[in-house]
Amino acid sequence: MATTPLGVRPQLGVGWPFPVRPKNGTVPFVKYEDNVEQAIGIILETAAGERVMLPTFGAGLRNYVFSSNSPLTRSQIENGVRRALSTWEPRIAVERVTATSSPDTPNLILIDIDYVVKRTNTVYNRVYPFYLTQAGG
């Protein structure tokens, strides 16, 4: 069995950052947990049908841009995010997804995602801000 140096986790992946931004004539790579974090961001920001070869890829959050900030909308967002992450990011286990209204900004929904990176059994939390064009429900 091959061994890897302590701290190297190739099973979590290494790739180009998103968006790709060259620095000093080279493209830096993102590694491991940072790679997983960026993959989650890509899933959240991708609309269904946007990727031609994977038409069901993405969380489809843009479908809710013109929705009101109601309990129904927040519940649908929670279910869509949970389903998309569970389907498209196999390196994590989604523990909890909660969409809440921001008390200061009525058209802002804060999507709170708790997940575990399976290979390292490390717990992470990400809060994704999502803006609606309407405030009330």
C-alpha positions, 0 to 999 in steps of 0.5 A, a space after each residue: 500500500 502506498 503511503 502519503 506524507 502527513 497532511 497530504 489528502 489527495 482524495 479531497 482533490 486539487 484543481 484550478 480555483 474558481 474563478 480562474 485568476 492567474 498570478 505572476 503568470 501562473 495559475 495557482 491551485 486550490 487543494 483539499 478542503 479549499 477545493 471542496 469549499 469552492 465546489 460547494 460554491 459552484 453548486 450553489 451558484 449554478 442554475 439547473 440547465 446551465 451546464 449543457 452536459 449536466 442539465 440537472 447540476 446546481 442548486 437552482 437558487 436563481 429560480 427564487 430571485 423574484 420570490 417573496 421572503 416567505 417560509 415557503 420560499 425558505 423551505 424550498 431553498 433549504 430542500 433544493 440546496 440539501 438535494 443539490 449538495 447531496 447529489 453533486 458533492 460526494 466528498 461531504 455529508 450534509 448535516 443541516 441546511 437552514 434558510 433564515 431571513 436577515 433581520 436587518 435586510 428584508 430581501 436577504 436570505 442567509 443559507 446556513 450549511 453544516 457539512 462534514 468532509 467524509 475523508 477527514 471527518 471534519 465539520 464545517 459551516 458555510 453561510 451563503 447570502 442569497 438576495 431576493 428582489 422582494 422583501 416580504 412574504 
